[in-house]
Amino acid sequence: MAEATRTEVFDGVTAEQFIAAVLDFDAYPDLVPAMNAVEVLEHSGERFRVRYEMKIIKTFNYVLDVVREGTHKVTWDLVDSGLIKSMKGYWLFDSESDGRLKVTYHTEVGLPKLAPKAVVDKLVGSTLPAMMKTYYEHAKKMVN
């Protein structure tokens, strides 16, 4: 199981605005370079079942249950995948006393035993700072 956690602090957006960016599934192919397509299969209240299609060396699909938990957290759990054995994680949002927003992203991914370490590191660890900044920039654009 590969696991990664990253915390960043951002100016100029609220938790609500950042959550809106995270839940803007239609924008994912523009935000995530390896993302080919995203489809919301089911949506009920704060729960979404979402199918993702990515290409990292090869094209694969996976389905996540994504749940918004108020204005402080978004979680996900793997429902189905032909490649990924397990996946779960969360976005956590904490407003700082100075008005900035502390954002934590955590993920745990179980890949086949034969997955090269470089692929696991790229999927889970090395792209987190850039990805978090991408969602932050998207949240700022959605506000303006």
N, C-alpha and C positions, 0 to 999 in steps of 0.2 A: 504494500500500500504506500503510495506516494502522498505526502501531505505538505501543505504550504499555508502560511499565514502572513499577511502583510497589512500594516496599518499606515495610513497617510492622513494628513490634516489638510483640509481645503478651505479656501476663502470664497465667499460670494454665493454659496448655495446652501439651501436648507436640506434637512434629511428628506423631507417630502419631495423636493425637486430631484435629489439624487435617486431616490426610490423610483420616481417616474422614469428616469433615464434607464435604470436597471430593468424596469418592466416594459420598456419600449421594444418589444421583441421584433417588430418590423424593421427596426434600425440595425439589428445585430449584424447582418451581412455587410453593412457599411462601417460598422465599428470594430468588428473582429476580422482581421485579414483572412484567417483560415475558414471562416464561416460562409458556406455556400447558400444555405437557406434555413429559415426558421418558420415553423407553423404552429400556431396555438390550436391544439386538438380539442381542448375543453377549457371552459372558464366558468367558474362559479364563485361569486363574491371575491375573496382574496386568494383563491386557489386557481392555478393554471397548470394544465398538462401541456407540455411543449415538446415538439420534435425538432431536433437540431440536425443539420447535415454539415459536416466539416471535412476538410481535406488537409490532412497532415500526413504526408507520404502517400496515403491512400484515402479514398473517400469512405466515411462511415457515418452512421446515424445513431442517435441515442434520444431517449425520451426521459424528461425530468418532470417531476411534480415540483412546482415552484409555489411557495406560500409567502404572502406578505403578512408580517406580524406587526400590525400597527405602524407607527412611524419610526420604529427602531431596528427592524430586522427583516431580511428576506432570506428564506432558506430554500434548499433544493435537495431532492433525493432521486436517485436513478430508479426508473421504472423498467426500462428495456434498452438493450444494446447488444449488437452482435460482437463488439470488440471490447468494450469497457466492462469489467466485472462488477465494479461498484463505484459509486460517486455520490458524495454528499458534501454539503457546505453551507456557507451563509455569508451574507453581507450584514454588518452591524454598524449602526449609525448613532453617534453620541455627539450632542451639541456641547461645545466647549463654552466656558464662561466668557471668553472674549469674542464670541459670535462665530468662531470657525467651527467646521464640522470634522470630527474624527471619524474616519471610515476604516473599518476592518473587513478584509476579505479572507475567508478561510475555505480551503477545499481539501478533500481527501479523495484520491482516485486509485482504484484498483485496476491495473492493466494486466494483460496476459504475462506469464512469467518470462516469455521470450522477448518482451518489449525491451529494446535497448535503453540503457540508462539515459542517454542523450535525449531520446524521445520523451521519456518520463520527465526529465528536468525541464525541457522546453514546454511541455504541456502544463506542468504544475508550477514550476518555480520561476523560471527566468523571464517570463513575460508579464508578471503581476504588476510591477510599477507602471509600465506603459499602458496596460489594460485599465488600471484604475484611473489614470490620467485621461484616457479616452472617454470613459463614462462621465468623469467630472466635466470635461469640455462639452460633452453632449448635454449634460444637465444645464450648464450655463447657456447653451444655445436655445434650449427649450424654454428658458425663462425670458429671453429677449425676443 
